[in-house]
Amino acid sequence: MSNIIIIVGSMRKNGNTIRLAQSFADGAAINNNVEMVSITNYYVNPCIGCNSCFTRDGNKCFQNDDMVQIYEKLRNADIVVIASPVYFYGISSQLKAIVDRLHTPMRNTFNIKKLGLLLVGAAELPNLFDPILMQYQMVLDFFKLDSIGMVLVRGVKNIGDIENSSSLKKAYELGTSIY
């Protein structure tokens, strides 16, 4: 049984990204402990690259925001799943702020072994997800993580559009494959 954290990077509380993440969570919860962390519930400042976390006690960031709570959740996770809408060929800025705040030696205390990816984009372009997939692979390589897989959904723009695709089933099945 793994501890799975799903970080949902959409500001739409009832949008397609949260729906995809929930489908994954429903499948994964059969054999694992699953927690969803939605950016709508946390305020995280962007990293300013000052590197003070490298010298501060406990590698703490000088910024006093909700990232402290997210660090605690990540410290206990075995698997992290990133779920994001795709805005201009990248993850949401709120999610990017969280990712950038992992530029801290504190990340070396985490026990994360695997990473997953759930993406939702409005466009139908064949290379829509390529920039994010490149970053994903670089993170896997740098941290020597295994990929649990990914679900990439194109052509989903308006709230509820995801209901007409096979992606919810794919996300659920990806979730059930983890045990």
C-alpha positions in Angstrom: 0.0 0.0 0.0 1.5 3.3 -1.1 0.8 6.9 0.1 -0.2 8.8 -3.0 -0.5 12.6 -3.2 -2.3 14.1 -6.2 -1.5 17.7 -6.7 -4.3 19.3 -8.7 -3.2 22.5 -10.5 -6.5 23.8 -11.7 -8.4 26.8 -10.3 -11.7 25.4 -11.5 -13.1 23.6 -8.5 -15.5 21.5 -10.7 -13.4 21.5 -13.9 -12.1 18.8 -16.1 -8.7 18.4 -14.4 -10.2 17.8 -11.0 -12.6 15.3 -12.6 -9.7 13.4 -14.2 -7.8 13.5 -10.9 -10.8 12.2 -9.0 -11.2 9.3 -11.4 -7.6 8.4 -10.8 -8.0 8.8 -7.1 -11.1 6.5 -7.0 -9.1 3.8 -8.7 -6.0 4.3 -6.6 -7.9 4.3 -3.3 -8.8 0.7 -3.7 -5.3 -0.4 -2.7 -3.6 2.8 -1.5 -3.9 5.8 0.8 -4.7 8.8 -1.5 -4.9 12.5 -0.8 -5.7 15.2 -3.2 -4.0 18.6 -2.8 -5.9 21.2 -4.8 -4.2 24.5 -5.4 -7.5 26.2 -4.8 -7.0 25.4 -1.1 -3.5 26.7 -0.7 -1.7 30.0 -1.3 1.9 29.5 -2.5 4.2 32.3 -3.4 6.6 31.7 -6.3 10.2 30.8 -5.6 12.4 33.9 -6.0 15.7 31.9 -6.3 17.3 33.5 -3.3 18.7 30.1 -2.1 18.2 31.1 1.5 16.6 27.6 2.0 20.1 26.2 1.5 21.4 27.9 4.7 18.3 28.3 6.9 17.6 26.0 9.8 15.7 23.0 8.5 16.0 24.3 4.9 12.9 26.4 5.5 11.9 29.0 3.0 11.8 32.5 4.3 8.3 32.9 2.8 5.5 32.3 5.2 2.8 30.7 3.1 1.0 27.4 2.6 3.9 25.6 1.0 4.9 24.4 4.5 1.7 22.3 4.6 2.5 20.9 1.1 6.1 20.0 2.1 4.6 17.9 5.0 2.3 16.0 2.7 5.2 15.4 0.2 7.4 14.2 3.1 5.0 11.3 3.6 4.3 10.4 0.0 5.6 7.4 -1.9 4.0 8.5 -5.2 3.1 12.0 -6.5 0.7 12.5 -9.3 0.6 15.9 -11.0 -2.7 16.9 -12.5 -2.9 20.1 -14.5 -4.7 22.0 -17.2 -2.5 23.0 -20.1 -2.2 26.7 -20.5 -0.1 27.9 -23.4 1.8 24.5 -23.5 2.7 24.5 -19.9 1.2 23.6 -16.5 -0.8 26.2 -14.6 1.2 29.0 -13.0 -0.1 28.1 -9.5 1.1 24.5 -9.9 4.4 25.8 -11.4 4.9 27.8 -8.2 4.7 24.6 -6.1 7.1 22.8 -8.4 9.6 25.7 -8.3 9.4 25.8 -4.5 10.8 22.2 -4.5 14.1 23.9 -5.3 15.2 23.2 -1.8 17.4 20.7 -0.1 14.3 19.7 1.9 13.3 17.6 -1.1 16.1 15.2 -0.2 14.1 14.2 2.9 11.2 13.0 0.8 10.6 9.3 0.2 9.0 9.8 -3.2 9.8 6.9 -5.6 7.3 7.3 -8.4 5.6 10.1 -10.3 2.5 10.2 -12.5 1.0 12.8 -14.8 -2.6 13.8 -15.7 -3.0 16.6 -18.3 -6.0 18.2 -19.8 -5.8 20.5 -22.8 -8.3 22.3 -25.0 -6.4 22.1 -28.2 -6.1 19.0 -30.5 -2.5 19.6 -31.5 -0.5 16.4 -31.6 2.4 18.1 -29.9 0.3 19.9 -27.3 1.9 18.2 -24.3 5.5 18.0 -25.6 7.0 20.8 -23.4 5.5 19.3 -20.2 6.5 15.8 -21.2 10.1 16.9 -21.6 10.1 18.5 -18.1 8.4 15.3 -16.7 11.1 13.1 -18.2 13.9 15.4 -16.9 12.4 15.2 -13.3 12.2 11.4 -13.6 15.8 11.2 -14.7 17.2 13.8 -12.2 15.5 12.3 -9.1 15.7 8.7 -10.4 12.0 8.2 -10.1 9.8 5.6 -11.9 6.8 6.7 -13.9 3.5 5.1 -13.0 2.1 6.4 -16.3 0.1 9.3 -17.6 -3.3 10.2 -19.0 -3.2 13.0 -21.6 -6.5 14.5 -22.7 -6.9 16.7 -25.8 -9.9 18.6 -27.0 -11.4 19.3 -23.5 -12.2 23.0 -23.1 -15.4 23.6 -21.3 -16.4 22.3 -17.9 -17.9 18.9 -18.4 -16.3 18.2 -21.8 -14.2 15.4 -20.2 -17.3 13.4 -19.5 -17.5 12.6 -23.3 -14.1 11.0 -23.5 -12.6 7.7 -22.5 -10.0 9.4 -20.4 -11.9 9.0 -17.1 -11.8 5.3 -17.5 -8.1 5.4 -18.4 -7.4 7.5 -15.3 -9.4 5.1 -13.1 -7.6 2.1 -14.6 -4.2 3.8 -14.1 -5.2 4.3 -10.4 -6.2 0.6 -9.9 -2.9 -0.5 -11.4 -1.0 0.8 -8.4 -0.7 -1.5 -5.4 
